[in-house]
Amino acid sequence: MPIKIGSLTVPGRVYVPPMAGVTDLVFRNIVRRVDRGCLLATEMVSSKSLQFKSDSRLMDLASDEHPIGIQIFGHEPEVMAMAAKMAEERGADFVDINMGCPVPKITNGKDGCALMREPDLAKEIVTAIHSSVKIPVTVKFRLGWDESTKNCVEFGEMLEGAGAAAVTVHGRTRAQRYAGNADWTMIAFVKKALSIPVFGNGDVFEPEDAARLLEATNCDGVAVARGTLGNPWLIPRITKYLDTGILDETPDVVDRLILAMHHCIGMIAYKGIRVGTSESRRHLINYTKGIHKSAPYRNRLTQVNSAREIVDVLAELVEQEAGMDGKRRFLSAVERYDIENIGKFDEGNNGPEAALKALGSAPLLVGAGR
């Protein structure tokens, strides 16, 4: 079911919103190869930093990942408008404003969720951006600052009046951060009050959760964040379940670790061996969670320093879980991406298109039909 966000038509109802250190170019490439129609956004970009580094790689976009938005954060209307213009020039289909980040280093600077305590300033920011760009402006926010100041309904109405074309509502307050349960009832109140599309966010870890959220809130779409960590195939599984009612199985261990290998190769190709390998470790931990007797392998994966080490540890884990046939299947996938040549990406200065060439273009396995 398509969703209309201003001038932008989104094919599906699943949105993968920004996550710091996660939704980079490589992660989004994997998502796009398993689900062509979901909505995507970059990691959040500091509007202030763009005054000094306008070529931020956080705003790198690949040619085949649309529809894609760039999320910005800050609290100075003119600076935010400038950042939004840069996002538009970089090829974003929409610009998203972060008014929901609960992290102290963000909120202490009056950014992120701190703006929910200053609705007049938040309105000024949206108005300034809306008048500065031609692409749709969206906003992500929470229920409020804390339990005693849940102002999400009035805040959402204000955002719509200021020119927001869609909003994403996380069903927790800033004080909760990510603890406790998301309050879908409050999200439903926001949806009822607005005429623009609303994406509900919070506690979606299975396709059935997404369906329950949409039924409980009447939202236009569902935003899925933490549930995708080490689990990007959740996105196409949700899409299929919402569209057809069919619940695909999750990938087997071999396909799961092939996907982990793809992810890490992309990270190294894009960011260089040192940074790419280091940042891959957290993803490897997530991909291997829940696999029987995988704790010793996870410990080793926190110390890997090259693509070859990553492949060797994953191959051992595959053999333990799926025998030699599974290991052969895994190593066959490795050969397709020529791990031995990964050293050519040492410097990590590759542009989006050049770096993603390392992953090839074939669709990735996500478990369906196996």
Sequence and secondary structure as in RCSB ss.txt:
>XXXX:A:sequence
MPIKIGSLTVPGRVYVPPMAGVTDLVFRNIVRRVDRGCLLATEMVSSKSLQFKSDSRLMDLASDEHPIGIQIFGH
EPEVMAMAAKMAEERGADFVDINMGCPVPKITNGKDGCALMREPDLAKEIVTAIHSSVKIPVTVKFRLGWDESTK
NCVEFGEMLEGAGAAAVTVHGRTRAQRYAGNADWTMIAFVKKALSIPVFGNGDVFEPEDAARLLEATNCDGVAVA
RGTLGNPWLIPRITKYLDTGILDETPDVVDRLILAMHHCIGMIAYKGIRVGTSESRRHLINYTKGIHKSAPYRNR
LTQVNSAREIVDVLAELVEQEAGMDGKRRFLSAVERYDIENIGKFDEGNNGPEAALKALGSAPLLVGAGR
>XXXX:A:secstr
  EEETTEEESSSEEE   TTTSSHHHHHHHHHH SSSEEE   EETTGGGT TT GGG   TT  SEEEEEE S
 HHHHHHHHHHHHHTT SEEEEEE    HHHHTTT GGGGGG HHHHHHHHHHHHTT SS EEEEEES SSGGG 
 HHHHHHHHHHHT SEEEEESS TTTTT S   HHHHHHHHHH SS EEEESS  SHHHHHHHHHHH  SEEE  
GGGTT TTHHHHHHHHHHH        HHHHHHHHHHHHHHHHHHH HHHHHHHHHHHHHHHHTTSTT HHHHHH
HTT  SHHHHHHHHHHHHHHHHHHHHHHHHHHHHHHTTGGGGGGGTT    HHHHHGGG SS    STT 
